[in-house]
Amino acid sequence: MNSLVAAEYSGAPAKLSARLKERILRGDYRDGERLPAERQLAAEHGVSRGTVREALRLLEQDALLSRRRGSGSYVTYPAADESAERDDVAEITSPLQLLEVRLALEPQMVRLAARNMTARDIAGMEEALVEMESAERDEEKFSQWDKVFHLAIAEGTRNPLMITMYGQINHVRTHDRWESIKGAILTPPRIRQYNAHHRNVFDAIRLRDPESAVACMNTHLELAQQDLLVPPSSGGD
């Protein structure tokens, strides 16, 4: 496997995601092609279906897949000109501009997710939350599962356009501008506070309380926006 691809992720779902990603980039699975069913992928790679589902979620996070309920997972790897356009947007979007878009989109995302998420969706969201809560001193692991958590909310809306839009947001979040500043922001105390916000969002969605979910998400994103302006101090922890 290409070492650069493998290095992007860690853990069983991430390793499977890296294998599938390499096959997509190599052209084994082409744009618009339906991937094998979860059961078939699990048997082929010797993993559980839960691992397959999480691997597919990671690929969707990278905008390489579109998962259609009741139909399957389809490759959405863009043509070269489309990929360049996505990279151009990431290049010219500042972290503050990204937060402006997230503040406009994600409160509505949680409102819809609180109404539309299934029990299985909520279980997947909780798995990502538990992983984040175990990553208080590991900013890379936290960042990886933070993207999974927020993408799970987008998927829970059952709105294909919103899912696609959030895939673009996650693409922008991988840009070097964010990578260069997240070390100053993601201190252990701040990760702990972000996780408290995530837990509040999760609880509101689980309890089917759209308005509380919106309020909790606004609180979370407003703090993230503030941290871009004045990064938190790492002192004392």
N, C-alpha and C positions, 0 to 999 in steps of 0.2 A: 504493500500500500504506500502511496505517496506520503512521505513523512510530514509534509506541510499540512496535508489534509488531516492526518491522524492527530497531529498536535493540537488541533483546534478544540478537541473535546476530550473528556475523560468519562469513565463509567461505561457500563454495558450498553445503555441506549445510545450514548454518544459514539461508542466504537462502531456500532451497527450503522448509525447515521453517517459516519465517515466513510464506511465501505460503500453504502448506497450512493452517497454524494459523489464519490470517485467514479462510480459507474455512470451516473448521470452526466458528469463533466466529460467523461470519455466518450459519451454518445451511445452507450449500451442501451440506455432508456432515453428515448427521444421526446422532444417537446410534444405534449398532448397525449403521450402514451400512458395507458393505465398500468400501474405497478401490480405485481402479483398480490393476491389477497394476503391479509395479515397471517392467516394460518399457514399459508405456503411459505411466506418469508420466515416465519418462526421455525418451521421444520428445516428449511434450507440452511439457516444460519445457527441452528441449535440453541435458540433462545425462547423466552416466553412471549406470549402475545402482548403482554404489558410492555415488555422491552421494545417490541416492534412498534407499538403505538407511540411510545415516547420518542423513538428514533424518527418516526414519520413527523411528529410534531416539531422536532428540531429542524428537519428538512423544510417544513412549511415555514418555520421561522426565518429560514434563509431564502424564502421565496423560490424554492426549487420545486415545491409540490403544492397542489391544491387538493384538499381532501373534501370529497362531496358525500354528504350523508346518504347512505343507502346505495352508493355507486362505487366508491373506492377512491384511491389516491392517484392523481394524474400529474405527470411531469409538467412543470411550467418554466423550465429553464429558458430564459429569453434568448432571442437571436442577438448577435453581436451588437447591432445598433441599439436595441432596446436595453441591453446590459450597460452599454456606455452611457445611455441617457440616465439610467438609475444611478450610476456612479457620479455623473455630473451633478445630479440633484444633491447627493450626499456631500459632494465637494463644496457646494456653495451654501449649504444649510448650516447655520451656527447652532451650537447646543441650546442657546436661548430660543431660537426660532423653532427648534425641534420641540421644546417644552411648550411653546405656544400652541403648536398643533396638537400635542398630546392633551393639553388642557381643554382644547375644543372638542376632541374626539372621545377621550376615554370616559368621561362622566356619562356620556350617552351609551358607551359600550357596556358599562356596568349596569345601567338601567335595563338594557335589553337582556343582558346575561342573567340578571336576577329573575327575569320572567321566563327565559327560554332554556336555561341550562338543565340538562338531565342529571340524574344521580351519578351516572358514570362521568359526566363532564366535571361535576363538583369533586368527585374522588380524584380525578387527574389533577385538578387545580390544587387540591390539598397536598398531593404528593410533591408538587413543585414548591409549595409553601414550606413543607417540612424540610426539604433540601435547602432552601434559603435559610431557614432558621438554624441549620447545622453549619452554616458557612459564615459565622460572625467574623471570623478572622481570616477568611479566604475570599478576597474580593473577586477573583476570577470565577470561582464556583458560584458565588452570589450573583454575579452579573449574568452568568449563563442561565441560571434557574429563574432569575428575575424576568428575563426575556420569555422564558417558557410560561411563567405565571401570567404575564400580561397577554401573551398570545392566546393562552387558554381562555381568557375572558373574551377576547375577540371572537374566537371560535364559538364560544357559548352564545353569542348573539344570534347565530344561525343566519347571518347576513353576509353573503359572499363578497360584496363590495367592501364592507367594513373589514373583513378578514384580509382582503388584498391590500387595503390601505394600511392596515397595521403591519403587514409584511414589509411594506416600504419603510415604515417608521423604524422597524427593527433593523432594516438594512442601513439606514442613516445612523443608527446607534452604534454600528460597528466601525464607523469612520475613525480615522486617526485622531481627530479633534477630541472626541470623547475619550478614546483610549489614553490620551495624554493628560487628561484632567481627573479621571475617575479615581486614581490613587490618592489624590488630595481630598476627595469627597467621601470615598467609601472607607472611612475609619470604622473600627469595631463599634463604637457607640452609635455612629450614624446608621450602620447596617442594622443594629439592634432596633433603632427607632423606625427605620423603613420597614422592618419586618413586623413591628407592632401595627403599623399602618396596613400592611398586607393582610395581617390576621383580621383586622377590623373589616377590610373590604370583603375578605372571604366569608366572614361570619354573616355580614349583611346579605350577600348573595345566597348563602346557604339557607338563610331564614326567609328568603324571597321578599326582601325589603328594599325595593329599588331606590327610594329616596335616601335611606341611610347609606346605601352603597355609593350613591353619587356624592354625598357629603364626605364620606371617608376617602374616596378617590381624589376629590378636590383638595382635601387636607394633605394627602400624600404628594400630589404633584406640585402644589404650592410650596411645600418644603423643598422639593427637588429643585424647583426654580430658584428659590432663595439661596440654595447651596451653590448654584452656578455663579451667583453674584458674589457671595461671601462664603467660600469653602469652610466647613466646620473645622474647629481645632481638634487635633489628635491628642491633646494633652491629657494625661492621667489614666489612659486605658490602653 
